[in-house]
Amino acid sequence: MKVIENTGETALVHSHCPRCQGAVLSLLYTDFLGVTMMAVITDMNYDDTIRIKDSGMVKEDDVLEVYKKID
C-alpha cells in the first residue's frame, strides 16, 4: 500500500496485490460521520497513478475525441 497524496483529512492510496497482480485505488476521508472510503479496481500501477494525477483535468473535447476513435 502506497500513499499517493495526503491532504489532512483526505488520502489517496494505491494498493497492489502481488498474488493476483490486481490493484485498487482508494480515496479515504474523514468527516462528521467518521471515515469513508471509495475504491476502484484498476490495472494501473503506482507510477501510472502519479502520472495521471499530475496530468490535469480531462476536458470535454478529450472525451469526444476518444469516443470518435472508438465509434
C-alpha positions as CSV (number, residue, x, y, z in Angstrom):
1,M,0.0,0.0,0.0
2,K,1.4,3.4,-1.0
3,V,0.0,6.8,-0.2
4,I,-0.2,8.9,-3.4
5,E,-1.4,12.1,-1.7
6,N,-2.4,13.0,1.9
7,T,-4.1,16.4,2.5
8,G,-5.1,16.4,6.1
9,E,-8.5,14.6,6.3
10,T,-8.2,13.0,2.8
11,A,-5.8,10.4,1.5
12,L,-5.4,8.8,-2.0
13,V,-3.9,5.4,-1.7
14,H,-2.8,2.7,-4.2
15,S,-2.8,-0.9,-3.1
16,H,-1.3,-3.8,-5.2
17,C,-1.8,-7.5,-4.7
18,P,1.3,-9.4,-5.5
19,R,-0.6,-12.7,-5.8
20,C,-3.2,-11.7,-8.4
21,Q,-1.5,-8.6,-9.7
22,G,-4.7,-6.6,-9.2
23,A,-4.7,-3.1,-7.8
24,V,-7.1,-0.8,-6.0
25,L,-7.1,3.0,-6.0
26,S,-8.8,4.2,-2.8
27,L,-9.9,7.7,-1.6
28,L,-10.3,7.8,2.2
29,Y,-11.6,10.8,4.0
30,T,-12.9,11.7,7.4
31,D,-15.9,13.9,8.2
32,F,-18.5,14.3,10.9
33,L,-19.8,10.8,10.2
34,G,-16.4,9.1,10.6
35,V,-14.1,7.6,7.9
36,T,-15.4,7.0,4.4
37,M,-13.7,5.0,1.6
38,M,-14.4,5.0,-2.1
39,A,-12.4,2.5,-4.1
40,V,-12.0,1.4,-7.7
41,I,-10.3,-1.7,-9.1
42,T,-7.7,-0.8,-11.7
43,D,-4.9,-2.2,-13.7
44,M,-2.8,1.0,-13.1
45,N,0.4,0.6,-11.2
46,Y,1.7,3.2,-8.7
47,D,3.7,5.1,-11.3
48,D,0.6,5.3,-13.6
49,T,-1.5,6.9,-10.8
50,I,1.2,9.5,-10.1
51,R,1.4,10.4,-13.8
52,I,-2.3,10.6,-14.3
53,K,-2.9,12.6,-11.0
54,D,-0.4,15.2,-12.2
55,S,-1.7,15.4,-15.8
56,G,-4.6,17.8,-15.1
57,M,-8.3,17.6,-15.8
58,V,-9.9,15.8,-18.7
59,K,-11.7,18.2,-21.0
60,E,-14.9,17.5,-22.8
61,D,-13.1,17.7,-26.2
62,D,-10.7,14.9,-25.0
63,V,-13.7,12.7,-24.2
64,L,-15.3,13.4,-27.6
65,E,-12.0,12.7,-29.4
66,V,-11.7,9.2,-27.7
67,Y,-15.4,8.5,-28.5
68,K,-14.9,9.3,-32.2
69,K,-11.9,7.0,-32.4
70,I,-13.7,4.0,-30.9
71,D,-17.0,4.5,-32.7
